[in-house]
Amino acid sequence: MTDSCPLPDDDRGGLRMVLAVPLVLLTLIAGFFCWCALTVRPNGPWDDGAYAAIVLSCLLSASAAAATATLWLLPWVRRVASWGWATPALVVGGVAAVRWALLEG
């Protein structure tokens, strides 16, 4: 006789909490770097350091948003986390991409 313990069919609550950690952390990272990109103001066209900081912040924000989207695209993540978990990071990454595209200098 086997001693098997039946597993619950729907244990999505625990898995959702585990997956929420990297999704939320990546969203916060994307948001922080987007905020940095939006608040840094160059003193003039000669301020290469400020322009480099904006580009780096935009790149890091877009990268964190892309990592969130990549994580969410995994089938076992999509099964327990709705698209609402990835939307804030994608919006923030989009804002950073627009800031980068409209950067003058």
VOFI-328160 format. One record per atom (N, C-alpha, C): residue number from 1; chain; atom name; x, y, z. Coordinates in pm, 1 decimal. Layout:
{k: NUM c: A a: CA X: X Y: Y Z: Z}
...
end
This chain:
{k: 1 c: A a: N X: 83.9 Y: -116.1 Z: 0.0}
{k: 1 c: A a: CA X: 0.0 Y: 0.0 Z: 0.0}
{k: 1 c: A a: C X: 89.4 Y: 123.6 Z: 0.0}
{k: 2 c: A a: N X: 56.9 Y: 216.5 Z: -85.6}
{k: 2 c: A a: CA X: 138.1 Y: 338.2 Z: -93.8}
{k: 2 c: A a: C X: 83.9 Y: 442.6 Z: 1.9}
{k: 3 c: A a: N X: 174.4 Y: 515.0 Z: 55.1}
{k: 3 c: A a: CA X: 138.6 Y: 622.1 Z: 147.2}
{k: 3 c: A a: C X: 147.0 Y: 754.3 Z: 71.5}
{k: 4 c: A a: N X: 41.7 Y: 785.6 Z: -0.2}
{k: 4 c: A a: CA X: 42.9 Y: 909.4 Z: -78.7}
{k: 4 c: A a: C X: -52.2 Y: 1009.9 Z: -16.9}
{k: 5 c: A a: N X: -8.3 Y: 1129.8 Z: -21.4}
{k: 5 c: A a: CA X: -88.7 Y: 1239.3 Z: 31.2}
{k: 5 c: A a: C X: -142.3 Y: 1318.9 Z: -87.4}
{k: 6 c: A a: N X: -271.7 Y: 1332.3 Z: -99.0}
{k: 6 c: A a: CA X: -324.6 Y: 1407.5 Z: -212.7}
{k: 6 c: A a: C X: -288.1 Y: 1555.1 Z: -202.2}
{k: 7 c: A a: N X: -239.8 Y: 1609.9 Z: -311.7}
{k: 7 c: A a: CA X: -205.6 Y: 1751.6 Z: -315.6}
{k: 7 c: A a: C X: -328.1 Y: 1833.1 Z: -355.1}
{k: 8 c: A a: N X: -339.1 Y: 1950.5 Z: -301.4}
{k: 8 c: A a: CA X: -452.6 Y: 2034.2 Z: -341.3}
{k: 8 c: A a: C X: -440.0 Y: 2071.2 Z: -489.0}
{k: 9 c: A a: N X: -552.5 Y: 2070.9 Z: -556.9}
{k: 9 c: A a: CA X: -553.1 Y: 2101.5 Z: -699.2}
{k: 9 c: A a: C X: -524.2 Y: 2248.0 Z: -728.0}
{k: 10 c: A a: N X: -563.1 Y: 2334.3 Z: -639.7}
{k: 10 c: A a: CA X: -548.5 Y: 2476.9 Z: -666.8}
{k: 10 c: A a: C X: -473.5 Y: 2545.2 Z: -552.4}
{k: 11 c: A a: N X: -342.2 Y: 2546.1 Z: -563.1}
{k: 11 c: A a: CA X: -259.5 Y: 2612.9 Z: -463.4}
{k: 11 c: A a: C X: -197.8 Y: 2737.8 Z: -525.1}
{k: 12 c: A a: N X: -282.1 Y: 2817.0 Z: -589.3}
{k: 12 c: A a: CA X: -233.2 Y: 2935.5 Z: -657.9}
{k: 12 c: A a: C X: -202.4 Y: 3051.1 Z: -563.7}
{k: 13 c: A a: N X: -260.8 Y: 3052.4 Z: -448.7}
{k: 13 c: A a: CA X: -237.8 Y: 3162.3 Z: -354.7}
{k: 13 c: A a: C X: -93.8 Y: 3169.6 Z: -309.2}
{k: 14 c: A a: N X: -37.5 Y: 3055.4 Z: -272.3}
{k: 14 c: A a: CA X: 101.9 Y: 3053.5 Z: -228.7}
{k: 14 c: A a: C X: 197.6 Y: 3084.3 Z: -341.9}
{k: 15 c: A a: N X: 171.1 Y: 3028.4 Z: -458.0}
{k: 15 c: A a: CA X: 256.4 Y: 3054.2 Z: -573.3}
{k: 15 c: A a: C X: 245.3 Y: 3199.2 Z: -617.3}
{k: 16 c: A a: N X: 127.0 Y: 3256.2 Z: -606.5}
{k: 16 c: A a: CA X: 108.8 Y: 3397.0 Z: -642.1}
{k: 16 c: A a: C X: 191.5 Y: 3486.1 Z: -550.6}
{k: 17 c: A a: N X: 197.4 Y: 3453.3 Z: -423.7}
{k: 17 c: A a: CA X: 276.8 Y: 3532.6 Z: -329.8}
{k: 17 c: A a: C X: 426.3 Y: 3520.4 Z: -359.0}
{k: 18 c: A a: N X: 469.9 Y: 3400.5 Z: -397.0}
{k: 18 c: A a: CA X: 611.3 Y: 3380.7 Z: -430.5}
{k: 18 c: A a: C X: 647.4 Y: 3457.7 Z: -557.1}
{k: 19 c: A a: N X: 560.7 Y: 3454.4 Z: -656.6}
{k: 19 c: A a: CA X: 587.4 Y: 3524.6 Z: -781.8}
{k: 19 c: A a: C X: 569.7 Y: 3674.8 Z: -768.5}
{k: 20 c: A a: N X: 494.3 Y: 3718.5 Z: -670.4}
{k: 20 c: A a: CA X: 474.1 Y: 3861.5 Z: -651.2}
{k: 20 c: A a: C X: 604.1 Y: 3930.5 Z: -611.1}
{k: 21 c: A a: N X: 691.7 Y: 3860.8 Z: -542.8}
{k: 21 c: A a: CA X: 816.1 Y: 3922.7 Z: -496.1}
{k: 21 c: A a: C X: 901.2 Y: 3972.3 Z: -613.1}
{k: 22 c: A a: N X: 940.4 Y: 3887.0 Z: -709.4}
{k: 22 c: A a: CA X: 1021.9 Y: 3941.7 Z: -818.6}
{k: 22 c: A a: C X: 945.9 Y: 4039.3 Z: -907.9}
{k: 23 c: A a: N X: 816.5 Y: 4016.0 Z: -928.4}
{k: 23 c: A a: CA X: 740.1 Y: 4108.3 Z: -1011.9}
{k: 23 c: A a: C X: 732.2 Y: 4246.7 Z: -948.9}
{k: 24 c: A a: N X: 707.0 Y: 4252.1 Z: -819.7}
{k: 24 c: A a: CA X: 697.8 Y: 4381.3 Z: -750.6}
{k: 24 c: A a: C X: 835.0 Y: 4447.0 Z: -741.7}
{k: 25 c: A a: N X: 939.2 Y: 4370.2 Z: -712.6}
{k: 25 c: A a: CA X: 1073.9 Y: 4428.3 Z: -704.3}
{k: 25 c: A a: C X: 1118.4 Y: 4485.6 Z: -838.6}
{k: 26 c: A a: N X: 1094.9 Y: 4412.4 Z: -946.7}
{k: 26 c: A a: CA X: 1131.9 Y: 4463.5 Z: -1078.6}
{k: 26 c: A a: C X: 1050.0 Y: 4587.3 Z: -1115.5}
{k: 27 c: A a: N X: 924.4 Y: 4590.8 Z: -1075.5}
{k: 27 c: A a: CA X: 841.7 Y: 4708.5 Z: -1101.0}
{k: 27 c: A a: C X: 892.6 Y: 4828.2 Z: -1022.0}
{k: 28 c: A a: N X: 931.4 Y: 4806.8 Z: -897.1}
{k: 28 c: A a: CA X: 986.3 Y: 4916.4 Z: -816.3}
{k: 28 c: A a: C X: 1119.0 Y: 4965.8 Z: -872.4}
{k: 29 c: A a: N X: 1202.5 Y: 4875.8 Z: -919.1}
{k: 29 c: A a: CA X: 1329.4 Y: 4914.9 Z: -980.0}
{k: 29 c: A a: C X: 1304.0 Y: 4997.0 Z: -1105.9}
{k: 30 c: A a: N X: 1211.6 Y: 4950.7 Z: -1189.9}
{k: 30 c: A a: CA X: 1177.9 Y: 5025.3 Z: -1311.6}
{k: 30 c: A a: C X: 1122.6 Y: 5163.3 Z: -1277.2}
{k: 31 c: A a: N X: 1038.4 Y: 5169.6 Z: -1176.0}
{k: 31 c: A a: CA X: 981.3 Y: 5297.6 Z: -1134.6}
{k: 31 c: A a: C X: 1085.4 Y: 5393.2 Z: -1080.3}
{k: 32 c: A a: N X: 1179.1 Y: 5342.3 Z: -1001.3}
{k: 32 c: A a: CA X: 1283.5 Y: 5428.7 Z: -945.7}
{k: 32 c: A a: C X: 1369.7 Y: 5488.6 Z: -1055.5}
{k: 33 c: A a: N X: 1413.5 Y: 5405.5 Z: -1149.2}
{k: 33 c: A a: CA X: 1499.8 Y: 5457.2 Z: -1254.9}
{k: 33 c: A a: C X: 1424.3 Y: 5547.0 Z: -1351.6}
{k: 34 c: A a: N X: 1296.2 Y: 5522.5 Z: -1371.1}
{k: 34 c: A a: CA X: 1215.5 Y: 5612.9 Z: -1452.5}
{k: 34 c: A a: C X: 1202.1 Y: 5748.1 Z: -1382.5}
{k: 35 c: A a: N X: 1181.0 Y: 5745.7 Z: -1253.4}
{k: 35 c: A a: CA X: 1173.9 Y: 5869.5 Z: -1176.5}
{k: 35 c: A a: C X: 1305.1 Y: 5945.9 Z: -1187.2}
{k: 36 c: A a: N X: 1417.9 Y: 5873.6 Z: -1178.8}
{k: 36 c: A a: CA X: 1549.1 Y: 5938.5 Z: -1193.4}
{k: 36 c: A a: C X: 1562.2 Y: 6001.6 Z: -1331.3}
{k: 37 c: A a: N X: 1519.8 Y: 5930.2 Z: -1434.2}
{k: 37 c: A a: CA X: 1530.9 Y: 5982.4 Z: -1570.5}
{k: 37 c: A a: C X: 1444.2 Y: 6106.3 Z: -1590.2}
{k: 38 c: A a: N X: 1330.5 Y: 6111.4 Z: -1522.2}
{k: 38 c: A a: CA X: 1241.2 Y: 6225.6 Z: -1538.4}
{k: 38 c: A a: C X: 1281.4 Y: 6345.8 Z: -1455.4}
{k: 39 c: A a: N X: 1354.8 Y: 6324.4 Z: -1347.4}
{k: 39 c: A a: CA X: 1388.9 Y: 6436.1 Z: -1258.9}
{k: 39 c: A a: C X: 1525.9 Y: 6495.7 Z: -1286.2}
{k: 40 c: A a: N X: 1613.7 Y: 6424.1 Z: -1352.1}
{k: 40 c: A a: CA X: 1746.1 Y: 6478.4 Z: -1382.9}
{k: 40 c: A a: C X: 1730.4 Y: 6581.4 Z: -1494.4}
{k: 41 c: A a: N X: 1780.7 Y: 6700.3 Z: -1470.2}
{k: 41 c: A a: CA X: 1773.8 Y: 6808.7 Z: -1568.2}
{k: 41 c: A a: C X: 1915.4 Y: 6856.0 Z: -1600.6}
{k: 42 c: A a: N X: 1954.0 Y: 6848.6 Z: -1726.1}
{k: 42 c: A a: CA X: 2085.9 Y: 6900.3 Z: -1764.4}
{k: 42 c: A a: C X: 2091.7 Y: 7053.0 Z: -1749.5}
{k: 43 c: A a: N X: 2208.8 Y: 7103.9 Z: -1714.1}
{k: 43 c: A a: CA X: 2226.8 Y: 7248.1 Z: -1699.3}
{k: 43 c: A a: C X: 2237.4 Y: 7318.0 Z: -1834.3}
{k: 44 c: A a: N X: 2270.5 Y: 7243.0 Z: -1935.4}
{k: 44 c: A a: CA X: 2284.0 Y: 7299.0 Z: -2069.7}
{k: 44 c: A a: C X: 2323.1 Y: 7189.6 Z: -2166.6}
{k: 45 c: A a: N X: 2339.4 Y: 7224.9 Z: -2292.6}
{k: 45 c: A a: CA X: 2375.5 Y: 7122.6 Z: -2391.4}
{k: 45 c: A a: C X: 2514.3 Y: 7063.6 Z: -2368.2}
{k: 46 c: A a: N X: 2595.0 Y: 7129.2 Z: -2288.6}
{k: 46 c: A a: CA X: 2730.1 Y: 7082.7 Z: -2259.3}
{k: 46 c: A a: C X: 2734.6 Y: 6983.0 Z: -2144.1}
{k: 47 c: A a: N X: 2625.1 Y: 6961.7 Z: -2074.8}
{k: 47 c: A a: CA X: 2621.2 Y: 6877.5 Z: -1954.1}
{k: 47 c: A a: C X: 2610.5 Y: 6729.1 Z: -1991.8}
{k: 48 c: A a: N X: 2723.2 Y: 6672.9 Z: -2035.8}
{k: 48 c: A a: CA X: 2724.7 Y: 6533.7 Z: -2081.0}
{k: 48 c: A a: C X: 2695.8 Y: 6434.8 Z: -1967.7}
{k: 49 c: A a: N X: 2735.0 Y: 6469.6 Z: -1847.3}
{k: 49 c: A a: CA X: 2711.0 Y: 6381.1 Z: -1733.3}
{k: 49 c: A a: C X: 2562.4 Y: 6361.8 Z: -1706.7}
{k: 50 c: A a: N X: 2486.4 Y: 6468.9 Z: -1713.8}
{k: 50 c: A a: CA X: 2341.7 Y: 6459.2 Z: -1691.1}
{k: 50 c: A a: C X: 2274.9 Y: 6379.6 Z: -1802.8}
{k: 51 c: A a: N X: 2318.5 Y: 6402.4 Z: -1927.5}
{k: 51 c: A a: CA X: 2261.7 Y: 6326.3 Z: -2038.2}
{k: 51 c: A a: C X: 2294.3 Y: 6177.7 Z: -2025.1}
{k: 52 c: A a: N X: 2415.0 Y: 6147.6 Z: -1982.4}
{k: 52 c: A a: CA X: 2452.4 Y: 6007.2 Z: -1962.5}
{k: 52 c: A a: C X: 2370.8 Y: 5944.2 Z: -1849.6}
{k: 53 c: A a: N X: 2344.5 Y: 6020.8 Z: -1743.8}
{k: 53 c: A a: CA X: 2263.2 Y: 5969.4 Z: -1633.1}
{k: 53 c: A a: C X: 2119.9 Y: 5942.8 Z: -1678.3}
{k: 54 c: A a: N X: 2066.3 Y: 6028.9 Z: -1761.9}
{k: 54 c: A a: CA X: 1929.8 Y: 6009.4 Z: -1812.3}
{k: 54 c: A a: C X: 1923.2 Y: 5884.9 Z: -1899.4}
{k: 55 c: A a: N X: 2020.9 Y: 5869.3 Z: -1988.8}
{k: 55 c: A a: CA X: 2022.4 Y: 5752.8 Z: -2077.2}
{k: 55 c: A a: C X: 2036.7 Y: 5624.5 Z: -1995.9}
{k: 56 c: A a: N X: 2126.4 Y: 5624.6 Z: -1897.7}
{k: 56 c: A a: CA X: 2145.1 Y: 5506.0 Z: -1814.1}
{k: 56 c: A a: C X: 2019.2 Y: 5474.8 Z: -1734.7}
{k: 57 c: A a: N X: 1955.0 Y: 5575.5 Z: -1679.5}
{k: 57 c: A a: CA X: 1831.3 Y: 5553.5 Z: -1604.1}
{k: 57 c: A a: C X: 1721.2 Y: 5498.0 Z: -1694.1}
{k: 58 c: A a: N X: 1710.0 Y: 5551.3 Z: -1814.2}
{k: 58 c: A a: CA X: 1610.4 Y: 5500.8 Z: -1908.4}
{k: 58 c: A a: C X: 1639.6 Y: 5356.7 Z: -1946.6}
{k: 59 c: A a: N X: 1766.8 Y: 5327.1 Z: -1970.7}
{k: 59 c: A a: CA X: 1805.5 Y: 5190.5 Z: -2006.8}
{k: 59 c: A a: C X: 1775.9 Y: 5092.5 Z: -1894.5}
{k: 60 c: A a: N X: 1808.5 Y: 5128.9 Z: -1771.4}
{k: 60 c: A a: CA X: 1782.5 Y: 5040.3 Z: -1657.8}
{k: 60 c: A a: C X: 1632.4 Y: 5023.6 Z: -1632.1}
{k: 61 c: A a: N X: 1556.6 Y: 5129.7 Z: -1649.6}
{k: 61 c: A a: CA X: 1411.6 Y: 5120.5 Z: -1631.4}
{k: 61 c: A a: C X: 1349.6 Y: 5030.8 Z: -1738.1}
{k: 62 c: A a: N X: 1389.2 Y: 5050.4 Z: -1862.6}
{k: 62 c: A a: CA X: 1336.1 Y: 4967.5 Z: -1970.5}
{k: 62 c: A a: C X: 1380.1 Y: 4822.2 Z: -1955.0}
{k: 63 c: A a: N X: 1501.2 Y: 4800.8 Z: -1906.1}
{k: 63 c: A a: CA X: 1549.1 Y: 4663.9 Z: -1884.9}
{k: 63 c: A a: C X: 1472.1 Y: 4593.5 Z: -1773.9}
{k: 64 c: A a: N X: 1445.1 Y: 4664.0 Z: -1665.9}
{k: 64 c: A a: CA X: 1365.6 Y: 4604.5 Z: -1557.5}
{k: 64 c: A a: C X: 1223.1 Y: 4574.8 Z: -1603.7}
{k: 65 c: A a: N X: 1167.8 Y: 4662.6 Z: -1686.1}
{k: 65 c: A a: CA X: 1033.5 Y: 4638.5 Z: -1740.0}
{k: 65 c: A a: C X: 1034.5 Y: 4519.1 Z: -1834.8}
{k: 66 c: A a: N X: 1139.2 Y: 4507.5 Z: -1914.4}
{k: 66 c: A a: CA X: 1150.2 Y: 4392.4 Z: -2005.5}
{k: 66 c: A a: C X: 1168.1 Y: 4262.6 Z: -1927.5}
{k: 67 c: A a: N X: 1242.3 Y: 4267.2 Z: -1818.1}
{k: 67 c: A a: CA X: 1258.6 Y: 4148.1 Z: -1734.4}
{k: 67 c: A a: C X: 1125.4 Y: 4108.1 Z: -1671.2}
{k: 68 c: A a: N X: 1046.1 Y: 4206.4 Z: -1631.3}
{k: 68 c: A a: CA X: 913.8 Y: 4177.3 Z: -1577.6}
{k: 68 c: A a: C X: 825.5 Y: 4112.3 Z: -1683.1}
{k: 69 c: A a: N X: 828.3 Y: 4167.7 Z: -1803.5}
{k: 69 c: A a: CA X: 746.8 Y: 4111.2 Z: -1912.3}
{k: 69 c: A a: C X: 793.1 Y: 3970.7 Z: -1947.5}
{k: 70 c: A a: N X: 924.5 Y: 3949.5 Z: -1948.6}
{k: 70 c: A a: CA X: 976.9 Y: 3816.8 Z: -1979.3}
{k: 70 c: A a: C X: 936.7 Y: 3715.8 Z: -1873.1}
{k: 71 c: A a: N X: 944.6 Y: 3756.0 Z: -1747.9}
{k: 71 c: A a: CA X: 902.4 Y: 3667.5 Z: -1639.6}
{k: 71 c: A a: C X: 753.7 Y: 3636.8 Z: -1650.6}
{k: 72 c: A a: N X: 674.2 Y: 3738.8 Z: -1681.8}
{k: 72 c: A a: CA X: 530.1 Y: 3718.3 Z: -1691.5}
{k: 72 c: A a: C X: 492.8 Y: 3630.9 Z: -1811.4}
{k: 73 c: A a: N X: 572.8 Y: 3632.0 Z: -1916.5}
{k: 73 c: A a: CA X: 541.8 Y: 3552.7 Z: -2035.3}
{k: 73 c: A a: C X: 559.4 Y: 3402.1 Z: -2015.6}
{k: 74 c: A a: N X: 627.0 Y: 3362.7 Z: -1909.6}
{k: 74 c: A a: CA X: 640.4 Y: 3220.3 Z: -1882.1}
{k: 74 c: A a: C X: 502.5 Y: 3162.1 Z: -1853.2}
{k: 75 c: A a: N X: 470.2 Y: 3047.1 Z: -1914.0}
{k: 75 c: A a: CA X: 333.6 Y: 2993.4 Z: -1900.1}
{k: 75 c: A a: C X: 292.5 Y: 2965.5 Z: -1755.6}
{k: 76 c: A a: N X: 382.8 Y: 2916.7 Z: -1674.1}
{k: 76 c: A a: CA X: 345.8 Y: 2884.5 Z: -1536.9}
{k: 76 c: A a: C X: 328.5 Y: 3009.1 Z: -1452.4}
{k: 77 c: A a: N X: 385.0 Y: 3121.6 Z: -1494.7}
{k: 77 c: A a: CA X: 361.5 Y: 3247.8 Z: -1424.2}
{k: 77 c: A a: C X: 227.4 Y: 3306.3 Z: -1467.4}
{k: 78 c: A a: N X: 199.1 Y: 3302.4 Z: -1597.9}
{k: 78 c: A a: CA X: 72.0 Y: 3355.3 Z: -1647.4}
{k: 78 c: A a: C X: -47.3 Y: 3280.4 Z: -1591.0}
{k: 79 c: A a: N X: -26.9 Y: 3154.5 Z: -1554.6}
{k: 79 c: A a: CA X: -136.3 Y: 3075.1 Z: -1499.9}
{k: 79 c: A a: C X: -183.1 Y: 3127.9 Z: -1365.1}
{k: 80 c: A a: N X: -91.6 Y: 3188.0 Z: -1287.9}
{k: 80 c: A a: CA X: -129.2 Y: 3233.5 Z: -1153.9}
{k: 80 c: A a: C X: -131.0 Y: 3384.6 Z: -1138.7}
{k: 81 c: A a: N X: -64.0 Y: 3455.8 Z: -1228.8}
{k: 81 c: A a: CA X: -58.0 Y: 3602.2 Z: -1219.6}
{k: 81 c: A a: C X: -123.6 Y: 3662.7 Z: -1342.9}
{k: 82 c: A a: N X: -221.7 Y: 3746.4 Z: -1321.4}
{k: 82 c: A a: CA X: -291.5 Y: 3808.1 Z: -1434.0}
{k: 82 c: A a: C X: -203.2 Y: 3914.8 Z: -1498.1}
{k: 83 c: A a: N X: -248.4 Y: 3968.9 Z: -1609.4}
{k: 83 c: A a: CA X: -170.4 Y: 4069.0 Z: -1681.4}
{k: 83 c: A a: C X: -155.4 Y: 4196.9 Z: -1599.8}
{k: 84 c: A a: N X: -240.3 Y: 4216.3 Z: -1502.8}
{k: 84 c: A a: CA X: -232.2 Y: 4334.1 Z: -1417.1}
{k: 84 c: A a: C X: -104.9 Y: 4341.6 Z: -1335.6}
{k: 85 c: A a: N X: -40.3 Y: 4227.8 Z: -1315.0}
{k: 85 c: A a: CA X: 86.3 Y: 4227.1 Z: -1241.9}
{k: 85 c: A a: C X: 199.4 Y: 4286.5 Z: -1325.0}
{k: 86 c: A a: N X: 193.4 Y: 4274.1 Z: -1456.7}
{k: 86 c: A a: CA X: 300.8 Y: 4322.4 Z: -1543.8}
{k: 86 c: A a: C X: 272.3 Y: 4461.5 Z: -1599.4}
{k: 87 c: A a: N X: 148.4 Y: 4504.0 Z: -1596.6}
{k: 87 c: A a: CA X: 110.9 Y: 4631.4 Z: -1657.8}
{k: 87 c: A a: C X: 183.8 Y: 4752.5 Z: -1599.5}
{k: 88 c: A a: N X: 195.0 Y: 4769.1 Z: -1467.5}
{k: 88 c: A a: CA X: 264.4 Y: 4887.9 Z: -1416.4}
{k: 88 c: A a: C X: 409.5 Y: 4896.6 Z: -1463.5}
{k: 89 c: A a: N X: 479.9 Y: 4785.4 Z: -1464.9}
{k: 89 c: A a: CA X: 619.0 Y: 4787.9 Z: -1510.3}
{k: 89 c: A a: C X: 627.3 Y: 4823.0 Z: -1658.1}
{k: 90 c: A a: N X: 534.7 Y: 4771.3 Z: -1738.6}
{k: 90 c: A a: CA X: 536.5 Y: 4801.7 Z: -1881.1}
{k: 90 c: A a: C X: 504.2 Y: 4948.4 Z: -1907.2}
{k: 91 c: A a: N X: 414.7 Y: 5006.1 Z: -1831.7}
{k: 91 c: A a: CA X: 382.4 Y: 5148.3 Z: -1846.8}
{k: 91 c: A a: C X: 503.2 Y: 5233.6 Z: -1809.4}
{k: 92 c: A a: N X: 566.1 Y: 5200.5 Z: -1698.3}
{k: 92 c: A a: CA X: 683.5 Y: 5275.4 Z: -1654.0}
{k: 92 c: A a: C X: 798.0 Y: 5260.6 Z: -1754.8}
{k: 93 c: A a: N X: 817.3 Y: 5140.3 Z: -1805.9}
{k: 93 c: A a: CA X: 919.6 Y: 5119.6 Z: -1907.9}
{k: 93 c: A a: C X: 889.0 Y: 5196.6 Z: -2035.0}
{k: 94 c: A a: N X: 762.5 Y: 5206.0 Z: -2071.0}
{k: 94 c: A a: CA X: 722.7 Y: 5285.1 Z: -2186.8}
{k: 94 c: A a: C X: 750.0 Y: 5433.5 Z: -2167.0}
{k: 95 c: A a: N X: 723.5 Y: 5483.2 Z: -2046.6}
{k: 95 c: A a: CA X: 752.7 Y: 5623.7 Z: -2015.9}
{k: 95 c: A a: C X: 903.5 Y: 5648.7 Z: -2026.6}
{k: 96 c: A a: N X: 982.6 Y: 5557.5 Z: -1975.5}
{k: 96 c: A a: CA X: 1128.4 Y: 5572.9 Z: -1983.7}
{k: 96 c: A a: C X: 1175.6 Y: 5568.6 Z: -2128.4}
{k: 97 c: A a: N X: 1115.4 Y: 5482.0 Z: -2209.7}
{k: 97 c: A a: CA X: 1153.2 Y: 5474.9 Z: -2350.2}
{k: 97 c: A a: C X: 1118.4 Y: 5604.2 Z: -2423.8}
{k: 98 c: A a: N X: 1003.2 Y: 5663.6 Z: -2391.4}
{k: 98 c: A a: CA X: 965.1 Y: 5790.3 Z: -2452.7}
{k: 98 c: A a: C X: 1060.9 Y: 5900.0 Z: -2408.9}
{k: 99 c: A a: N X: 1098.0 Y: 5900.8 Z: -2281.5}
{k: 99 c: A a: CA X: 1193.7 Y: 6000.9 Z: -2231.6}
{k: 99 c: A a: C X: 1326.8 Y: 5987.2 Z: -2304.9}
{k: 100 c: A a: N X: 1370.0 Y: 5864.3 Z: -2325.8}
{k: 100 c: A a: CA X: 1495.5 Y: 5840.5 Z: -2394.8}
{k: 100 c: A a: C X: 1486.1 Y: 5885.1 Z: -2540.7}
{k: 101 c: A a: N X: 1373.4 Y: 5856.2 Z: -2603.4}
{k: 101 c: A a: CA X: 1356.1 Y: 5891.7 Z: -2744.8}
{k: 101 c: A a: C X: 1347.5 Y: 6043.6 Z: -2763.8}
{k: 102 c: A a: N X: 1291.5 Y: 6112.7 Z: -2667.9}
{k: 102 c: A a: CA X: 1275.4 Y: 6257.8 Z: -2680.4}
{k: 102 c: A a: C X: 1390.4 Y: 6336.5 Z: -2619.0}
{k: 103 c: A a: N X: 1494.5 Y: 6267.5 Z: -2578.1}
{k: 103 c: A a: CA X: 1609.3 Y: 6332.2 Z: -2515.7}
{k: 103 c: A a: C X: 1681.7 Y: 6419.4 Z: -2616.9}
{k: 104 c: A a: N X: 1700.5 Y: 6542.5 Z: -2581.6}
{k: 104 c: A a: CA X: 1771.8 Y: 6636.5 Z: -2669.4}
{k: 104 c: A a: C X: 1917.1 Y: 6641.4 Z: -2627.0}
{k: 105 c: A a: N X: 2002.0 Y: 6655.5 Z: -2721.2}
{k: 105 c: A a: CA X: 2142.5 Y: 6671.4 Z: -2685.3}
{k: 105 c: A a: C X: 2225.6 Y: 6591.7 Z: -2772.7}
end
